[in-house]
Amino acid sequence: MKKIFAILLISAIGNSSFSQSITDKLKTAYAAFSKDAQLKYATSSLIVTDRNTNKVIFAQNENVGLAPASTLKTVTSATALAILGEDFQFKTDILYTGSISGNTLNGNIVIKGNGDPTLGSDRFSTTSKDIVLEKILSAIQSKGIKKVNGEVIADDGVWDSQSISEGWIWQDMGNYYGAGSSAICWGENEFELRFKPATSTGQDVQLLSASVQYPFLNIINELKTGDSGTGDQVYGYSSPYSSVVYLRGTYAVNLNKAIRFSLPDPALAFVYDVSEALSKNGISTKGYKTTRLDTSKQNLQGTVILSIQSPPLKDMVYHFNQKSLNLYGEQMLRAIANDEGKTIKGGIKSLQNHWQKLGIDKNTLNIYDGSGLAPANRVTSATMANVLKWADGQPWFTAYLNSFPLYNNMKMKSGTIGDVLAYSGYHKNYCFTIIVNNYSGTTSAMRQKMFTLLNNLK
């Protein structure tokens, strides 16, 4: 039976002379911080707790629900590690239906997805597109198959069709960080484009190249050349399963960089690439499709010829927090769901129920996703501190802590969306969370002031 971790355990202010000294320093520093002009119209919160005693060293607005941005990833990753275990692996099965006669398969090649976010990813030695395609090709060739009297089918129906959180905004969905979740992911559900700006502002930007070429994906380029120094103001506009991506905004006249966008239908892209790999190696098929777009009922049970295992969860959590990979958070969230279709709402319910059982009021976790991209997310800093403290005593804590980036010489996860900046993490004997919503001025200036405040823990 799990030991109850009540929020009341870290509700008392420490009374030792040492902690009192830190408390006084934080009180003075926070008072000055909150009076800064950048916070005139902002709401801020800070909580610092002692990892050894569970006592609060300092807290201000700790029970106010604020947008946490990507610091929510610390909650999602702790929940996934707790429920699934640090050695959990996603599994993708490759199978064939029908029967093999000579060198001919009278049936289909079926890819059964189960939510692996690493398929086709270059972050791991065993998951790149070339390696995955070679594994599938070798498995098919090992059966002596040279002709498929059927199709290559991506069965992504194990998860429901709502791949985007209800809290995400239109401007985010077409960009790489807004890639939708899917039972079958491919190349982290993104692609890359390169551009050439015009010689003067206001003129059309030329699309030079794309990292992928799909006959079902139409890129409509409406980009204009921006002023020198304005950088990348490019946004992709698309939606799940769409065949069109609109490019809008400006690309600076002096800019030279590739930009990443979300892939509307990764499952379809995956089976297209499998079909192309088979064709290049002399294995013909009758085409490719996904179960999501084909409503006809087919028997997709068959003989498994290959099972592709993802890296262990602890390795995915490392990249999730270090690189702030939104897709990984959405895949983890749906993986912990208990409902049919592994829905986003089901994952949120599982997350909230997990912490409710440990004494954390689920109403302090009013969230719409697992990555923190939804602007409507509201989480209290007290709850985030409780999650950090509870994780500190778990067998997977080493992997969890290792996933936190190092900022300002402190292990902490950052969070940044429009007018939101937050940090949550560990330093020496302290857990802390600091969140600022609706600040004015530049992010860099706000960041430095938050670091100066946190320096009182050093």
PADRENLO-459338 format. One record per residue (C-alpha): residue number from 1; residue in one letter; x, y, z. Coordinates in steps of 0.25 Angstrom, whole numbers, plus 2048, in hexadecimal, padded with zeros to 3 digits. Layout:
BEGIN
    nr   rest    xx    yy    zz
   NUM      A     X     Y     Z
...
//
This chain:
BEGIN
    nr   rest    xx    yy    zz
     1      M   800   800   800
     2      K   805   80E   7FC
     3      K   809   817   807
     4      I   800   823   807
     5      F   808   830   805
     6      A   7FF   83B   80A
     7      I   801   849   806
     8      L   800   84D   814
     9      L   80E   846   816
    10      I   815   852   810
    11      S   80C   85D   815
    12      A   813   861   822
    13      I   81E   86C   821
    14      G   82C   866   826
    15      N   830   86C   833
    16      S   83F   869   833
    17      S   849   875   833
    18      F   84E   871   826
    19      S   841   86F   81F
    20      Q   83C   87C   826
    21      S   848   883   820
    22      I   845   87E   812
    23      T   836   882   814
    24      D   83A   890   818
    25      K   843   891   80B
    26      L   838   88C   803
    27      K   82D   895   809
    28      T   836   8A1   806
    29      A   83A   89D   7F8
    30      Y   82C   899   7F4
    31      A   826   8A6   7F9
    32      A   830   8AE   7F0
    33      F   82D   8A4   7E5
    34      S   81E   8A6   7E6
    35      K   81F   8B5   7E5
    36      D   827   8B5   7D8
    37      A   821   8BC   7CD
    38      Q   820   8B0   7C4
    39      L   817   8AA   7CF
    40      K   80D   8B6   7D0
    41      Y   802   8AE   7C9
    42      A   807   8A0   7CC
    43      T   804   895   7D5
    44      S   810   88E   7DB
    45      S   812   882   7E5
    46      L   81D   87C   7EC
    47      I   81F   870   7F5
    48      V   82B   86A   7FB
    49      T   82B   85E   803
    50      D   835   856   80B
    51      R   838   848   805
    52      N   83C   842   812
    53      T   831   847   81B
    54      N   825   84A   811
    55      K   824   858   818
    56      V   821   864   810
    57      I   82D   86E   810
    58      F   825   879   809
    59      A   818   87A   801
    60      Q   810   885   7FA
    61      N   803   883   7F2
    62      E   806   874   7F3
    63      N   7F8   870   7F2
    64      V   7F4   879   7E6
    65      G   7F2   871   7D9
    66      L   7FC   877   7CE
    67      A   800   873   7C0
    68      P   80C   86A   7C2
    69      A   810   869   7B4
    70      S   81A   85E   7B2
    71      T   81D   85C   7C1
    72      L   811   853   7C0
    73      K   81A   849   7BA
    74      T   820   846   7C8
    75      V   812   842   7CC
    76      T   80F   839   7C0
    77      S   81D   832   7C0
    78      A   81C   82F   7CF
    79      T   80E   82A   7CC
    80      A   812   821   7C1
    81      L   81E   81C   7C8
    82      A   815   818   7D4
    83      I   80A   812   7CC
    84      L   812   80B   7C1
    85      G   820   809   7C7
    86      E   82D   80E   7C3
    87      D   830   802   7BA
    88      F   822   802   7B3
    89      Q   823   801   7A4
    90      F   819   803   799
    91      K   818   7F8   78F
    92      T   814   7F9   780
    93      D   811   7EC   779
    94      I   813   7E9   76A
    95      L   80A   7DE   765
    96      Y   804   7D8   758
    97      T   7F6   7D3   756
    98      G   7F2   7C8   74C
    99      S   7FC   7BE   748
   100      I   809   7BC   740
   101      S   809   7B4   733
   102      G   817   7B3   72E
   103      N   81D   7C1   72D
   104      T   80F   7C8   72E
   105      L   807   7CD   73A
   106      N   7F8   7CC   737
   107      G   7F5   7D6   742
   108      N   7FA   7E3   748
   109      I   806   7E8   750
   110      V   800   7EE   75D
   111      I   807   7F8   766
   112      K   800   7F8   774
   113      G   804   804   77C
   114      N   803   806   78B
   115      G   808   814   78D
   116      D   817   813   78B
   117      P   81C   822   78A
   118      T   82A   81D   786
   119      L   827   816   779
   120      G   830   81D   76E
   121      S   837   826   778
   122      D   845   82A   777
   123      R   847   82B   786
   124      F   84A   81D   789
   125      S   853   813   782
   126      T   849   809   77F
   127      T   83D   811   77A
   128      S   841   819   76E
   129      K   838   818   761
   130      D   843   810   75A
   131      I   844   806   765
   132      V   836   804   767
   133      L   833   803   758
   134      E   83F   7F9   757
   135      K   839   7F0   762
   136      I   82B   7F0   75C
   137      L   831   7ED   74E
   138      S   83A   7E1   754
   139      A   82E   7DB   75B
   140      I   826   7DB   74E
   141      Q   832   7D5   746
   142      S   834   7CB   751
   143      K   827   7C5   74D
   144      G   82B   7C4   73E
   145      I   820   7CE   73A
   146      K   823   7D5   72D
   147      K   815   7D9   72A
   148      V   809   7DE   732
   149      N   7FB   7DC   72D
   150      G   7F6   7E6   736
   151      E   7FA   7F3   73D
   152      V   803   7F9   748
   153      I   7F9   7FD   753
   154      A   7FC   806   75F
   155      D   7F3   802   76A
   156      D   7F2   80E   773
   157      G   7E4   80B   778
   158      V   7E9   806   786
   159      W   7E8   815   78A
   160      D   7DC   81E   787
   161      S   7DD   829   77C
   162      Q   7DE   835   784
   163      S   7ED   837   784
   164      I   7ED   846   788
   165      S   7EA   84B   796
   166      E   7DD   854   797
   167      G   7E6   85E   79D
   168      W   7F0   861   792
   169      I   7EF   86D   789
   170      W   7EE   86D   77A
   171      Q   7FB   874   778
   172      D   803   869   77F
   173      M   7FD   85D   779
   174      G   804   85E   76B
   175      N   812   860   772
   176      Y   81B   855   777
   177      Y   818   857   785
   178      G   809   856   782
   179      A   80A   848   77C
   180      G   7FF   83F   77F
   181      S   7FF   832   787
   182      S   7FD   825   77F
   183      A   7FD   816   782
   184      I   807   816   776
   185      C   812   821   777
   186      W   81C   823   76C
   187      G   829   82C   76D
   188      E   823   833   779
   189      N   817   837   770
   190      E   81E   843   76A
   191      F   825   847   75D
   192      E   82F   852   759
   193      L   82F   85D   74F
   194      R   83A   866   74A
   195      F   838   874   744
   196      K   83E   87F   73C
   197      P   83A   88D   73F
   198      A   838   898   735
   199      T   842   8A3   734
   200      S   838   8AD   73A
   201      T   82D   8AD   744
   202      G   81F   8AA   740
   203      Q   823   8A1   734
   204      D   820   892   734
   205      V   829   888   73B
   206      Q   82D   87C   732
   207      L   82B   86E   737
   208      L   838   867   734
   209      S   837   859   739
   210      A   830   84F   742
   211      S   835   844   74B
   212      V   829   83B   746
   213      Q   821   83A   739
   214      Y   813   834   73B
   215      P   809   834   72F
   216      F   7FE   836   739
   217      L   804   843   740
   218      N   802   850   739
   219      I   80B   85C   73E
   220      I   805   86A   73B
   221      N   810   874   73D
   222      E   80A   882   740
   223      L   817   887   747
   224      K   81C   895   745
   225      T   82A   89A   748
   226      G   82C   8A2   755
   227      D   835   8AD   759
   228      S   843   8AA   75D
   229      G   844   8A5   76B
   230      T   836   8A1   76D
   231      G   839   892   76C
   232      D   830   887   76A
   233      Q   821   88B   76B
   234      V   81C   87F   763
   235      Y   810   877   767
   236      G   80A   86A   761
   237      Y   7FB   869   761
   238      S   7F5   85B   760
   239      S   7ED   851   767
   240      P   7ED   842   76A
   241      Y   7EC   839   75E
   242      S   7EC   845   755
   243      S   7F2   845   747
   244      V   7F6   854   747
   245      V   800   85C   74F
   246      Y   7FF   86B   74E
   247      L   80C   873   750
   248      R   80A   881   755
   249      G   812   88C   75B
   250      T   81F   892   758
   251      Y   82D   88D   756
   252      A   838   898   759
   253      V   840   89C   74D
   254      N   84D   898   754
   255      L   848   88B   759
   256      N   84E   87D   755
   257      K   848   872   75D
   258      A   83F   866   75C
   259      I   831   866   762
   260      R   829   85A   767
   261      F   81A   858   766
   262      S   811   84D   76B
   263      L   80D   841   762
   264      P   7FE   841   761
   265      D   7FD   832   75F
   266      P   80A   82A   764
   267      A   803   81C   763
   268      L   801   81F   754
   269      A   80F   824   752
   270      F   814   818   759
   271      V   80D   80E   750
   272      Y   811   816   744
   273      D   820   815   747
   274      V   81E   806   74A
   275      S   817   804   73D
   276      E   822   80C   736
   277      A   82D   804   73D
   278      L   827   7F7   738
   279      S   826   7FC   72A
   280      K   834   800   729
   281      N   838   7F2   72E
   282      G   830   7EB   723
   283      I   823   7E8   72C
   284      S   817   7ED   725
   285      T   80A   7F0   72D
   286      K   7FC   7F6   729
   287      G   7FE   803   731
   288      Y   7FD   808   73F
   289      K   7F3   80E   748
   290      T   7EF   80F   757
   291      T   7E3   80A   75F
   292      R   7E0   818   763
   293      L   7DD   81D   755
   294      D   7D7   810   750
   295      T   7CA   80D   757
   296      S   7C8   7FF   751
   297      K   7C9   7F4   75B
   298      Q   7D4   7EA   758
   299      N   7DA   7DF   760
   300      L   7E8   7E4   764
   301      Q   7EB   7D8   76D
   302      G   7F7   7D0   767
   303      T   805   7CA   769
   304      V   80F   7D3   771
   305      I   81C   7D4   76A
   306      L   823   7DF   771
   307      S   821   7E6   77E
   308      I   828   7F4   780
   309      Q   82A   7F8   78E
   310      S   82D   806   792
   311      P   838   80B   79B
   312      P   834   80A   7AA
   313      L   82C   815   7AF
   314      K   837   81A   7B8
   315      D   83F   81E   7AB
   316      M   832   824   7A5
   317      V   830   82C   7B1
   318      Y   83E   831   7B0
   319      H   83C   837   7A2
   320      F   82E   83C   7A6
   321      N   833   845   7B1
   322      Q   841   848   7AB
   323      K   83B   84C   79E
   324      S   82D   850   7A2
   325      L   827   846   798
   326      N   818   849   798
   327      L   815   83C   790
   328      Y   81B   833   79A
   329      G   812   839   7A5
   330      E   806   837   79D
   331      Q   809   829   79A
   332      M   80D   826   7A9
   333      L   800   82C   7AD
   334      R   7F7   823   7A4
   335      A   800   817   7A8
   336      I   7FB   818   7B6
   337      A   7EC   81A   7B2
   338      N   7E3   80F   7B7
   339      D   7D8   812   7AD
   340      E   7D5   80B   7A0
   341      G   7DC   813   795
   342      K   7E7   818   79E
   343      T   7E1   826   79E
   344      I   7E7   833   7A2
   345      K   7DC   835   7AC
   346      G   7DE   827   7B1
   347      G   7ED   82A   7B3
   348      I   7EA   836   7BB
   349      K   7E0   82F   7C4
   350      S   7EB   824   7C7
   351      L   7F5   82F   7CA
   352      Q   7EC   837   7D3
   353      N   7E7   82A   7DA
   354      H   7F5   825   7DD
   355      W   7F9   832   7E4
   356      Q   7EB   833   7EB
   357      K   7EE   825   7F1
   358      L   7FB   82B   7F7
   359      G   7F4   836   7FD
   360      I   7F5   841   7F3
   361      D   7E8   847   7EF
   362      K   7E5   845   7E0
   363      N   7DF   852   7DF
   364      T   7ED   858   7E0
   365      L   7F0   851   7D3
   366      N   7E6   857   7CA
   367      I   7ED   853   7BD
   368      Y   7EA   851   7AE
   369      D   7F7   849   7AA
   370      G   803   843   7AF
   371      S   80E   84C   7A9
   372      G   809   85A   7AE
   373      L   806   860   7A0
   374      A   7F8   863   7A3
   375      P   7F7   871   7A8
   376      A   7EA   86E   7B0
   377      N   7F2   864   7B9
   378      R   7F2   868   7C8
   379      V   7FA   862   7D3
   380      T   7FF   867   7E0
   381      S   80D   868   7E4
   382      A   80A   860   7F1
   383      T   806   854   7E9
   384      M   812   855   7E0
   385      A   81B   855   7ED
   386      N   813   849   7F3
   387      V   816   841   7E6
   388      L   824   845   7E6
   389      K   825   841   7F5
   390      W   81E   833   7F3
   391      A   826   830   7E7
   392      D   833   832   7EF
   393      G   830   825   7F7
   394      Q   82D   81C   7EB
   395      P   836   811   7E5
   396      W   836   818   7D8
   397      F   83A   826   7DE
   398      T   848   825   7D8
   399      A   843   824   7CA
   400      Y   839   82F   7CD
   401      L   843   839   7D3
   402      N   84C   836   7C7
   403      S   842   83A   7BD
   404      F   841   848   7C3
   405      P   84A   853   7BB
   406      L   854   85B   7C2
   407      Y   851   86A   7C2
   408      N   858   874   7CB
   409      N   860   868   7D1
   410      M   853   862   7D6
   411      K   84B   856   7D2
   412      M   83E   85B   7CD
   413      K   834   85A   7C2
   414      S   830   867   7BB
   415      G   822   86B   7B5
   416      T   820   876   7AB
   417      I   813   87A   7A3
   418      G   80D   887   7A0
   419      D   810   890   7AC
   420      V   813   884   7B5
   421      L   820   880   7BB
   422      A   822   875   7C6
   423      Y   82D   86C   7CC
   424      S   82B   860   7D4
   425      G   836   857   7DA
   426      Y   841   854   7E4
   427      H   84D   85B   7EA
   428      K   855   855   7F6
   429      N   84A   852   801
   430      Y   83F   85A   7FB
   431      C   833   857   7F1
   432      F   82E   864   7EB
   433      T   824   869   7E1
   434      I   823   877   7DC
   435      I   818   87C   7D2
   436      V   815   889   7CC
   437      N   809   88C   7C3
   438      N   806   898   7BB
   439      Y   814   89F   7BD
   440      S   818   8AB   7B4
   441      G   824   8AE   7AD
   442      T   82E   8A4   7A7
   443      T   82F   895   7AB
   444      S   83E   896   7AD
   445      A   83D   8A1   7B7
   446      M   832   89A   7BF
   447      R   83B   88D   7BF
   448      Q   847   894   7C5
   449      K   83E   89A   7D0
   450      M   839   88C   7D3
   451      F   847   887   7D3
   452      T   84B   892   7DD
   453      L   840   88E   7E6
   454      L   843   87F   7E6
   455      N   852   883   7E8
   456      N   84E   884   7F7
   457      L   84D   875   7F8
   458      K   85C   874   7F4
//
